[in-house]
Amino acid sequence: MKVRVTQVKSAIGRTLRQKRTLESLGLTKINQQKEHELTPQIQGMITKVSHLIKVEEI
């Protein structure tokens, strides 16, 4: 299954771990979108920064 991940909140003031997780998802700006295959690794990253992103199934 594929998911589209959209950053909806800023990473300013977040921990370094959360910032790097957003970068590894390919998100650097608000409203930027990336598509990923839903693997266990991607699911874990989504869970860690769920308060900063919006996830949609494709």
Residue pairs with C-beta under 8 A, 6 or more apart in sequence:
1 37
1 38
1 57
1 58
2 35
2 36
2 37
2 38
2 57
2 58
3 35
3 36
3 38
3 42
3 46
3 55
3 56
3 57
3 58
4 33
4 34
4 35
4 55
4 56
4 57
4 58
5 25
5 26
5 27
5 33
5 34
5 35
5 36
5 46
5 53
5 54
5 55
6 31
6 32
6 33
6 53
6 54
6 55
6 56
7 22
7 27
7 28
7 29
7 30
7 31
7 32
7 52
7 53
8 30
8 31
8 52
8 53
8 54
9 30
9 51
9 52
9 53
10 30
10 52
11 18
11 19
11 22
11 52
14 52
17 48
18 48
18 49
18 52
21 45
21 48
21 49
22 28
22 49
22 52
22 53
24 45
25 34
25 36
25 42
25 45
25 46
25 49
25 53
26 32
26 34
26 36
27 34
27 53
35 58
36 42
46 53
46 55
